[in-house]
Amino acid sequence: MENSTSMHLQLEQICAQRFPVDDGQAQSKVVPLSEAVRSWIRPGQSLHFSFTHNRAHAAAWEIARQFWGTDPAFDLIATGILEYGILLIHGGLVKKVVAAFYGDTYPTASPNPILQAAFSSGRVELESWTNLTIPLRLMAAAYNLPFITSNSLLGSTMETENQKDCRVVDNPWSPGGKTALLTPLKPDIAIVHAWAADPQGNTILLPPYGENAWGAFAAREGVLVTTERIVSPSFIRQYSNYVKIPAYQVRSVSVVPFGAHPQGMSNHGLPELDTYGDDHQFRIDFRNASRDPKRFDEWVEEWVLGCRTHQDYLDKLGFERLMRLKGEAGDNSWTHFMQDKAGRRSQSESYTPTELMAVIVSRIIRQKVLKSDFKHVLAGIGLSSLASTLAYYRLKNEEQRIIELLIETGFYGCAPRPGDPFVFNFANIPTSKMQSNFVDVLNLFAGGNNNQCLGVLATGQVDAHGNLNSTRLADGRYLVGAGGSNDIACGSREVIVMLKQSRSRWLEALPYTTSQGDRVKTLVSDRAIFRKYEDGGPFVLIGCLPDPQGGSLAERIAAAKDRCGWDLQVADEVEDVPPPDADELEAIRLLDPLRHFTA
């Protein structure tokens, strides 16, 4: 027996030596961030800042420190150009941008003056795409495909603007059908901020995944990884389901705690890691500073150029602030802030025009879900998401009807928490039934087989056919781009659009078509409700919203017609829409107590 045991142990030792799991002395790629940038970033490159639920802001700050004032003529590739991109463009580091969204996102989406000036002057060239088509093009590059197909872009100005990389062709298997062929998008290098990586570069990303890791695999020269922490190979194997970038594609790994700041990092699914939330005040301060170039120069000097290293930056933020960000990111942390926020909400029986629009759209969503059996509701950012959330809870609480709310970055079946209506709010992550990415949400749940998705959008301008513009005004000024709105408009089975009514926004024809209006069946303004009864037909005014000044129905119909840029048709019988009730106002003010969307 002893001899058998000894032989067994000896065999285990032989197998362990001959067939080790441990990688042994594999070469480490861990270097300081400053060295990684010096080694892998050079003038003229195309840089892809990958997006999961964050971006590598610390890497962008370091690139700015090293290249400020040198005109490196970078190309930027991303779904969204937010703080990191605004900084690099302001510093004259960028020659061209390929993206879907350009602007500020917190607390509300809006154009950014730094970007508008750079584009209007011609100093920076831009290409406008969508939150779906950019990941698809990166996917095509990763798979080494000659092209990839999409149902997005059809009928939009982007289709014609981007003919070098987008061709609309007949579907050879479906007479009369059209599809867009998109070329691969190949950045020189991808820049990713991760939760964890081992010294060799096996990299853990946590959901929601946004673009996913397609850009990392599409990059010609690989990936520059910044990470919250270095972990052992055994940790990587233990959580291999979260490893999204394998070591072979990684060029360097740099330990950069709080490397996503001012965005946060969710640890949902891997609680061993310390989470931290968005620094909302920092993002608001950045946004306010960028309204004036001189003031923004001062901000950049204080927060970026004046901090020689990332550690200097963290020291300036301060221990107390960083710990507060960690505390604010817990699954139930939102409850601790509701007491103060709820106490500041309006108690007035009167309501704002945006509160009125949100309530009316929520009612229409409920009606359509109950009548047409929609299973999914996918809204854009802003007021459309607030209206969708209100409809979701009233359907659940009053009709015991469950729909799945979608958020384009990868949230499926989420139950948005009250207190902060920002759709990407960290408190919403643990309420989701599934975590996914842009491609799944915008290409599968909306637009895929068994499509049962109702889209809800706000926009900048609308025309008589329901076409939408959130990209460029007639005077050339840039707005924010398509983001995911074109994908939602092209993919959803039906679309509701909401927009305050004025002749400068409700136009006979648009200067730029961001999204085709074929599937837009309902328009809601702060004045009235309009419905398209047949494909290609006109919108008809079918209901008038209440007037706080007490105007008659006839006067309200006349006011709606006067604020419309086309010859508006009016139904024979027009509904006098009842005002929001007390319960609707209470619900919407709990969801948005500080009136970020409803002021």
N, C-alpha and C positions, 0 to 999 in steps of 0.2 A: 504493500500500500504506500509506504513511504517512497519507494522507488518510483511508483506511478505518479505520485504528486510531484516529485523532483523532476521527472521527465516532462510533465505538463508545464511546470514553471519555466523549465529550460526552453521548451518550444515557444512559450509566450515571449521570452526574451529574444529568441532568434527572429520571430516574426516582427516584433517591435523594432529591432535593428534593421531588418531587411525591408520592411514595408511601413515606414514611419508615416503617421498622419501629420506631425509637425513639419513645417517647411524648413526648419533648422535656421541656417544663417543666410536666408534670402536677403538680398540687398535692400536696405531701407531707402525710401524716397523722401523721408522727413527732412524738411529744410525750413528756415524762417520765411515768413511771407515776403519780406523784402528781397531775399535771395531768389525765391520762386519767380517773382515778377521780373527781376533782372535777367534771369536765365531763360524765361519762356515767353516773355512779352516783348515784342519789337515793333518799331514803326511799320505802318502799312498792313498790319495783320487785320483780319476780320475776327472779332471777338464775340463769342456767344455767351451771354450771361444766362445760364440755365435757370429755369424757374420750377421749383416744386411748390412749396407754400412760402418760399422766401427767395431772396437773391443774395449773391455774395458781395454785400456792400463793403465789407472790410477790404476785399480785394480791389474793388473799384476805388476806394479811398487811397490805397497804396499805389495803384496805377497813376492816379492823379498826382500824388506826391512826386513820383519819379519822372513823369513826363510833362508836368505843368510848364507851359511856356515854350515847348519844343516842337509843336505842330507835327505830331506823329501820324496824323491822317489815318486813324483807325476807322474801320467799319464796325458798326454795332449790329448784332442780330439778336432779336428777342421777341417774345410775344408782347411784353410791356416795357415801355421806357418810363421808369419812375425815378426815384431820387438818384440812384447810381448813374443813370444815363443823363439826367438833367445836369448833374455835376460835370461829367466828362464833356458834354456838349458845350456847356458854359465856358469851360476852360480851353476851348479851341482844340480839343484832342481828337475830334471826330469829323470825318469827311462825309460819311454816308451812314444812314440808318435803315434797316429792314425790320419792320415791327408791325404790330396790330393795334396797339394802344399807346398813345403819347399823351402824358399829362399826369395830373395829381389824382389820387384815388381816395385819400382820407382827409376829412370825414365823408366828402362827396367827390364824385368824379368831376373834373373840370379841366379846361385847357390850361397849359402852363405858359406864362409869358416868355420865359427863357427859350422854350422850344419854338413858340410861335415866331419870335424874332429871328432865330437861327434859320428856320425854314423860309420865312418871307424874304429874307435878305439873299437867299441862295447860298449862304455860307455852308449849310449842311444839306446834302441831298437826302431825300427820303423815299422809301417805297412803302405803300400801305397794303397790308395783308390782313389776315384774321387769326383769331386764337386757335382755330382748327387748321388752317392751311399752312401755317408755319411749322407746327409739329409734324404734319404730314410730309412736308418737304424735307424736314430733317430725317424723318423715318425713311424716305426714299434714298437719301444719301447714306444712311446707316446700312441699309440693305443693298446698296450699290445698284439701285434700279435706275433705268433711264428716265422714268417719270412715275407719277402716282396720280390717281384720279380723285376727284372730289365733286360733290354737288354744290359746294359753296362757290361764291363769287359770281355765279351765273346772273346776268342782267345788271351787274353793278359796274360802276366806273372802274373799279379795280381790275375787272376782266379785260378792259381795253388798255388801261394804263400799264399793265404788267405783261404785255404780249410777248416780251422776250422770254418770260418764264411761265406763261399761262396761255394755253390754247384750248378754246372750246371746240369740240368736235362732235360729229354725229355718233351716236351709239350704234355700232354695226349690228348688234343683236336686238335692238329695239327701235324700229322705224319711228322717226320723229323725236326720239330722245336725244338729249344733249348731255355731255359731261365735260368737265374741265380737266385737262392734263397739266400737271404741275411739274416743273423740273426739280431735281434734287437741290437742296440748300446745304452747302458745305462750308462751315466756318473753318478758319485755320486752327483755332483753339477754343475749347469750352472752359468756362470758369464756373465751378460748382461749389456751393457751401453745403456741407454734409453734417449729419449728426456725429458720425464716427467713421473712422477708417483705421485699418491696421498699417504698420509701417511700409508695407509693400504697395498699398493703395487700394485694397478692396474696400469699397465705400458703401456705407449704410445711409440710405435716404428714407425718410418716413412720410407717410401720406398726410394730406392729399397731394397727388403727384404733379398736377398742372401739366407742364410739357412732357413729363416723364423724363427719361434719360436719353432720348433720341439724339439730342445735340451732342452729348458726350461721345456717342458712337459715330456721329456724322463728322466730327472734327478731324481734319487731316493730321494734326500734330498732337492729338490727344487732349487730356484734361488737366487743368490746374485745380487741385482740390484744396479748399480750406475746410477745416473740420473743428467741431467743438472739442473733440478729444481723440486721442490715439488709443486703440484697444488692441488686445492680443488676437492672434489668429484663431484661438479657441473661441473667443467672443464672436468673431465673425462667423465661425461655423455654427455656433449656437443660434445666431440670428440670421442665418443665410437667406431666409425668405425676405429680408429687408435689404440685402446687398443688391444694389441696382447698377453699380459700375465696377467691373472686375479690374484687377490690378494691371493687366496688360495694356489698358487704355489710358492709365494714369501716368503723368510725367512727374508730378511732385505732390507732396502732402504737407500742409502747413497747419499747425495747431493755432486756431484763432477763436478763443472763446467769445461769445456774443458776436460772431462774425456776420450774422444776418442783420444786426441792428442798423437802422431803426425798425426793421421788421423782426418778427419773433420766430420761435421754433417750437412746434408742438411735439411732445414726446408720446403722443397717444399710440399705444401698442408696445411701447418699450419704456416702461416706467423707471428703469434703472438710470435713465438719462434725465438731467434736470432741465425742465422746460423754461421758457421765458416768453413773454408776450410782446406784442407790438408796443413801441414807445410812441403813443399817440401824440403826446405833447411835442416830442421832437419832430414828428412828421408835420404837425401843424406849424411849428416854428420854421421849418424848412420851407414849407409852402408859402408862408407869409413873407419870408425873406426873399424868395425868388420873384416876388412881384416887382422888385426894384433892383436893377443890376448892381448899383453901388452897394446897396444893403446886402445883396447876395455875395458880393466880393468880400465883404466883412465877415459874413457867416462862414464862407469857405476858409478864410484865413484863420478864424477862430477854431473851427471844428475839424479841418482836414489838413491844410498846409502847416498850421501852427502846432499840430500834433506830429512829432517826428516818427512815432511808431503807433501801432495799434494799442499797445499797452498805455501810451500817453493818452490816447483817445478814451480808453476805459477809465483811466484815472480821472480824467476830466468829467466823465459822466458821473463818477462817484459810486462808492460801494452801496450806499443807501438806495440810490436810484436803480442800480442793477438788481439788488435784492427785491425791490418792489416789483420790477418787471417779472421776476421769477414767481412771486406770489400772485400776480395778476393773471397768470396763465393756467392756474389749476382748473380742473374740470368744473368745479362749482364756485370758482372765485367771483363769477358775475353776481352772485347773490349778495356778496359783501358790499357791492357798489350800488345796488338797486335802491337801498334805503335813501341815500342822498339823492340819487337821480330821480326816483319816483316823487320825492318831496318837491322837486323843482319843476315837475310837469305842469302844464296848464290845467286849470280847473274850469276854464271858461266854457259856457254853453255855446259861444260862437266858435267858428272854425276858420282856418285859413283855406285859401283856394287849393293848396296842395293836399291838405288833409281831406278836403272834399273829393278831389280826384282819386286819391288812394282808396277811399271808402267805396266810391262808385265802381272803380275797377275791381275791387275785391268782390263786390256783389256780382259783377258780370262773370268773373272767374267761377264763382260758386254756381251760377246758373249754367254755364257751359259744361262744367264737370258733371253736374247732375243730369243734364240733358244728353250730352254726347259721350259720356263714359271715358273722359280723359283720365289717364292713370298718373301722368307726370305733368308738373308745372315747372317750367324753366324760365327764370326772369333774368334780366340784366342787373347791373348794379344801380343803386339809387332807389327812386320812388317806386319803380316797378317791382323790386324785391320786397319792399314794405307792403305793397298792396297784395302781393302773392302770399306773404306770411299771414296777413290778416285773414285772407280767404282760407288758408290752410287750417287755421285754428277754429274758425267758425264752422267749416265743414266737419271737422273732427268733433267739436263740442256740441253742435246743434243737430247735425244730420248723421253723426256717427259714420261719416264717410272719410276714409283714409286715402289721401293722395300722397305721392312722393315728391317732395320739393327737391329740385336739383340746383346746384351751383356749379358753374362751368368748370371751375378748377378741379373738380373731382368729388364734391359732396353729393351723395345720393341718399335720399330719404332723411334729410336733416330736419330738426325741429328748432328753428332759430330762437335763441334766448332773448328775453326782453332786456332793455337797457341800452343796447347799442345796435342800431340797424345795419351797420356795416356788414355786408354779406360774408366777408372772409374772416369775420370775428372768430377768435380762437375758441370761444365758448360753444360755437356751433359744431366743432369737430367731433367731440364725443357723442353728440346726439345723432350722428349719421348712421345709417344702416349699412352703408358700404362706402369705401373710400376708393377713388379712381383717379381720372385724369381728363384733360381736355378732349382727347380723341374719343373716349368712351361716352362722355356726357354729350358732346356736340355732334358726334358721328353715329352713335349707337342708340342711346336712350332718346335722343332727338334725331330723327332722320333715318334711323335704322329700320330693320325688319320689325313688323308689328308696331309701327310708330303710333304712340298714343300720347304724344306730348303737346301741351298747350304752351305757346311762347308768350311772354309778356315783356314789352320793351318800352322804355322812354327814349326820346331821341331829340335831335336839335331842330330838324325841319322835316315836314312831310308834304307830299304833293297830292294831287287829286286822285292818283292811282294807288296811294298807300306806300309809294316808295319813300325811303328814309334817308336822311343825311345827318351824319354825326362826324363828318370828315373835314369838309372845306366849304367856306362861305363864298359868295359871289365875288367879294373883294379880295379873295385869295387867302384870307386868314385861315389858319388850321385850327380845327376844333380838337378832337381826341382820337379820331380814327374809328375803325370798326369794332375793335376788341372782339367780343364774341357775338355782337348783334347780327352781323351778316349770317353767321352760321345758324343762329337761332331762327332768323327769318327764313332761311333756305331749308332748314331741317324740320322745324315744328310742323305739325299737321295743320295748325291754325295759329294766328298771332293776333294779340291785342296790343294796340299802341296807345300810349298816353303822352300828351304834350299840351302845355298851356297854349291858348289860342291867340294869335296875332297875325296880321298880314305878312310880317317879316318871317314868320315860321310856317305858316300854312300857305304854300305856294302853288301856283298853277303848274310850274315845272321847277325841278331842283337844279342848282348849279353843280351838284355832285350826288351821285346815287351810291350810298353806302350799302343799302340793302334793297332788293327788289320787293315790291309790295304784293306779289301774287297771293300770298297766304295771309295777308293782313285783311281781316274781315271786320274788325271793330276799331274805331278811333274814339278816344275819350279826351275831351279838353276840360278846362275849368268852366266851360259854358254849356257843353252839350255832349250827347252820345250820337255817333254816326255808324251806320252799318252798310256793308257791301253785300248785296243779296246774291249776286252772281259774278262769276269770274270775268274780269275785265269791265264790269259794270261800275257805275258811279257810287260814291258814298252818299247815303241819304240820312238827313237829320231825323232821328226817331225819338229823341228825348232831350229835354232841357233841364239842366241842373238848377237848383234853387239859387235865388239871388238874395244875398243878405240885405240889399237895399229895397227888396220887395217889389221888383219889377214884375209886370204881368207876363203870362206865357207868350203872348204876341210880342211884347217888347224884348223878351229874352231870345226868341227866335230871330228877331231882327238884329240883335246884338251879335249873335253867333254868325249870321250871314255877313254882317259888316266886317267881322274879324277873320273872314276866310278869303284867301287869295284866288279862289275859283268860284264859278257860278254854282252855288250850293243848292242841291235839291232837298226838298223838305217833304216828309211823309204827310199823307192826308190827316193822320191822327198822330200827334206828338205827345209823348208821355211827359207829364209834369213830375219829374223825379223827386222823391221825398228826400229831405236833408238827412245827414248822419244822425243816428240816434245816440243816446248817452252811452250805451254799451260799446258801440263802434268807436266813438271818440275816446273812451277810456282805454280800449284795447290798443288803439294806434298810438296813444300817448305813453302807454307803458312800453311799447316796442321802441318808440323814438322819443323818450322823455325830454331830451335836450333840443329837439326839433332840428336835427341835422338835415333831414330831408323835407320836413313839413313846415318850415318857418314861413 
